[in-house]
Amino acid sequence: MPGTTRDAVDTIVETEDGPLRFVDTAGMRRRSKIDEPTEYFSLVRALQAVDRADAALLVIDAHEGVSHQDQRLAERVDAAGTAIVIILNKWDLLDAEGRAQAKIDVADRLAFLSYAPVLTVSALTGKMMQKVLPALRQAEEAYHTRVPTAALNRVIREAQQSHPPPAARKHRPRVLYATQGAADPPTFTLFATHELPPTYLRYLERKIREAFDLGPTPMKLRVRRRNG
């Protein structure tokens, strides 16, 4: 029932891996349907819950597809640096053609979350729900990952040897050294001779993800030039 949940409700769930705190938030509705001020503050509390979470389950109605509001919420989760698992609910209501279109819809409208696992479930029947906790745990573990500096630099070195950065003007940029400055999410600083193109940064991000199994979590790459 839309509008039923007004506040963010915390619930502790005991699992085989220990307790998990789930925060059930108010649903995100189109701005034109938000009744001021009650639902506005429900929205604010939901966004605050995103900021304090280790991981988010982004639940999308597969029958309706990815809405503009779903996109905005996904962008907020991504910007917050929170690990995320995409849940396509009501999968049982779709035929083969509808399921194919739903997956295309997610790949297109949530392309910036390409690292996030996508689970197709039915909360009503319980089908495939057993995959939610393992995916959530994997995302949470990746979110807290710390990578040894020597191993990180080996990956960067091999990536550059396999595919050097493109030359710009008279200079070909090169990463001299890399280090992980923080976790939650994994954040890496690259010390480079010159500016690195966005396409090359995405290439390095993919190599780091593959090497250290960081698939389910966002990660940040920061570049510092040698001359400051």
N, C-alpha and C positions, 0 to 999 in steps of 0.2 A: 504494500500500500504506500504510494508516494506520500512523503511528508510525515510518515509515522515516527521515524527516528529523528529526534531533534538535537540530541547531544551525542558526543562521542562516548560510547559505553565500553568500558574495559572488562574483559573476561579472561580469567586464567584457565588454560586448558592443559591438563596433564597428558604428556605424550611419552613414548618410549625414550626419547632423548631428553626428557626433563620438561619443566613447565614452559609454556609459551603464553605470552600476553597478547590476545587479539583485541584490537580496538575497532569496534563497529561504528562507522561514521554515518552521518546523514548523507543521503544520496545527492549527487550534483545534478541540479536541474537547470534548464535554460533560464537566463537572467529574467526574461519576461514572465516566468512562472514563479519567481521568488517573491513571496509576500513579505514586505518589510514590516518590522525589523526582525521578526522571529527567525525566519529561514536564513536571513543574511548572517546572523550570528551562528547558526548551525553550520553554515558554509565555512565561516572563519574557523570554528573549532575543528572542523574536518581537515582543513588545510594545516592547522597546527599539529594535528595528529600525524599527518604525513611527515612533517618536519622532524618529529621526535621518534619516528619508527625506524627500525633496522631494515625492514622490508615491507613492501606493500603488495597486496593482492588487488589488482585492478580488475574489477568484475564488470564485464560487458554483456549486455543482452545480445546473444548471437542472432536472435530472430530479428532484432531491429538494426543490428550493425553498429559500427563505430560512429557515434554522434560527434558533433562539434564540441560538445561539453566533455565527452570522453577524451577528445584530443587535448583540450585545455588542461584537464586534470592530469593526463599522462605527461604533459610538458612540465607541470608543476612538480610531479614526482621526480622526473628526470633532473630538473634544475636543482632540486633539493639533494641530489646525489644519493637517493634512497634506492636500494635494490628492489627490483620489481618482478612479479610474476603476473602474466596476463591470463585471466580466466574468462573463457567464452562459455557463458552459462546458457541453459535451455537448448543445448546441442541436439537433444532428442526431438525437438520440434522441426528440425530442418531435414529436407531431403538431400540427395547427393549434390544436386545443382546448388542448393542454398548453402551447403557446407563449403563447397569450393569457392563460392562467392564471398563467404564470410572470411575465409583465410586470405583471399586476395585483398579484401577490405582492410584487414589488420596490417598486412604487409605494406599497403599503400599509405594509409592514413597514420600509421604508427611506425613508419620507417625508421625514425630516430631511436626507437626502442628495439632495433633489430637484434640486440644481444639478449633480450628478455625471452624466457621460455613461454610458450603459448599452450595452455591446457584447455581441452574441450571437454566440458563436464555437463552433468545435469544435477543440480542441487536437489531437485524434486525426487528423482529416482535414486540418487547416490552414485550413478554410473561415472566411473573414472575419478571419483573424489579421492580415492586412495593415493592419487598421484600428487595431490596438493601439498601435503606436509613434506614429502621428500624434496619437492621442487623449492619449497620455502626454505628448508634447511640448507639446501645447496646454495641458494642465493645469499642466505645469511652468512654462510662460511666464506663465500667469495668476497662478500662485502668487508669482512674483517681481515682479509689476506694481507700478509706482509711478505715481500719478495726479497731474497738475499741480493745484495748489491752486485756481487760478482756474477751471479746467474743472470740478473737483469742486463748487465753490460755485455755479457756474452750473446744474449738474444739480439740486442741492438746492433752489435758488431756484425753478427751473421746476417741480419736483415739488410744492413747497408752493403755488405759484400755481395749479397744476392741481387739486390736492387738498389743501386746508389740513388741518392736524391737528385732530382733534375737540376741542371745548372741554370742559374739566373744571372743574366748579364755576363759579367766576367768571372763570376764566382760560382763554385759548386758547394752548396752548404754541406756540413757534415756534423753529426752528433759526436762530441768528444767524450761525453761521460753522462751517465744517467743514475738517478737515485730515487728511491721512494721516500717522499717527504711525509706521507700520512696514510692512514687507512680510514675506513668508514666514510666514503669509499676509497679504494686504492688510488692514490694520487702520486704521479711521477713527474719529476723535473728533469728535462733534457737540456744539457749544456751544449750549445751548437755554435758553429763559426758564423753562421748567417741565418736569416729567417727561413723556416721550413714551410713549404706549401701545405695547405690544408689536406690535399689528397695524400701527401706523403705522411702526414701525421696520422691519418686514418689507416694507412698501411702499417705504420709502426704499432698503432693501437691493436690492430688485428693480430699482429705477430706476438705481442705481449699477452693478449687474451688467450691465444692458442697455447703458448708456452707454459702459462701458469694457471690454466683452467679458470679464467675469470669470466666465463660466458654470461652468468646470470646477473652480474652486478655492473652498475655504471663505473666508469673510471675517468680520471682527469689527467690530461697531459699538459704540462706547463713548459714553455721553452724560454731559456735564458741565453742570450747571445754572449759570446766570450768577452766582447767589449762592454757588456753591461746594458 
